[in-house]
């Protein structure tokens, strides 16, 4: 899966997809911000999921020889920021992502969405929300 000229971005996206992160978005901030060249945004389904996603990204790049410069938000787990200086990964709970609205704040950025390619198994897809197992 090669999407970007910076292999670290591919690695970050791959980890987030592998760990079932949702709404993954790459924002190209080159020419728009001195803070970073890229933001990667991702949503986790629970506080533990947010922590796991951030930890896995940090560990994966550390093992590849590029440890994060700084990590913020680990104690609240609503928004964890993993800072690789030129790439900043933001892992949110949905309500925090909606509140901070980085997509709107950086509306001029070129964005690339990465769809979660995971689909529920057929036996789960065929159930209605109110259907229960008879076993």
N, C-alpha and C positions, 0 to 999 in steps of 0.2 A: 504494500500500500504506500506508494510514493505520491504525496500531494504537494510537497513544498520543497524549495531548495535548501531549507535548513532541516537537516535530519532530526534535530531535537523536537521540532514541531510534530513531525510524523510520529515520533516515539511518544510524545505527550498524548496526542490524539488516540493512538493505538491503546495506551494504558487506560485512558478514560473510557473508551468504547469497551475494552475487555472487562472492565470493572462495572459496566452497566451505568455509566454516567449518562445523563440525558441532556438534550438541548445544547449540544456542544457547538461552540461558535469560535472561529478564529477571526480576530479583528486586526487588520493591518494598519498600524498607527504611524508608519514611516511617513515623515513629512508633516504629521499632525501633532506629534508630541515628542518632547525630549525625555519623557519619563521612561518609555519603553518603545521598542519597535513593534511588538505584538502583544495582544492580550488573547488568552484562551479562556473562554467562559464555559462553565459546565454546572449542571444542577444535580444535586444528590437527593435521594428520596427520604433521608433521615439524617439526624446529626451524626450518627455512626458512619453512615454511607459517605457523607461529606468528608469526615476525617480519613476514612479508608482511601477515598479517591485522592486526596491531597498527599497522604503518606506514600501511596503507591507511585505517584508521579515523582515525588522527591527522591524516593529510593531508587527508582528506575534510572533517573538521570545521574544520580550519585554513582551508581554502579557503572555507568557509561563514562564516568570521569568528569561530570559537570554537576557538582552538588549545588543545591540552591544557595543563593547569597543570603536569603532571609525568608522566614516563614512567619506569618501573622494570623491571628484569629483561632489558633488551635484550642484555646480554652472555651470559646463560645460555640464553635462548630456550626455557626450559622453562615459564616463566610470566611473561608480560609484562603489566604493569598500565599502562593508559592512564587517567590521572586528569583528569577534567573538573570536579573539585570535587564537584558534586552527582550526577554520573554517573561511575561507575568501571567501565571495561571490563577484564575479566580474560581473557586469551587463554592457554590452557594446552596442553601436551602431555597426553595422556590420563593417564599415570602421575602427573603433578603434580596434575592435577585430582582424581584419586582420592585422593591422599595428603592434600591440603589440605581437601578435602570441604566447600567453602563452602556447598553446598546443605544439608548437615546442620547446619553451624555456625549458619546463619541459617534454621533450619527453620520459624520462625514467619512468614517473609516470604511474601507473595503472589507466586506465580511464574507466568510465561507462557512456554511453550515455542514456539520458532519452528522448524518443520520445514524441512529442506532440500528444496526443491521440485525439485531436479535429480534426474533418473533416467538411468540408463545407456542408451545407444542400444540398440535391439532386438537388433542383432547381438552386442552384448556380453552382454545379459541372457540370451540363449539358450544361451550357452556354459556348460559345466560347469567347475568349477575346474581340471579335469585335461585339458581339451580344448585342443589346440594347432592353430595354423593349418597347413594343408597346403600353403600356397603357397611 
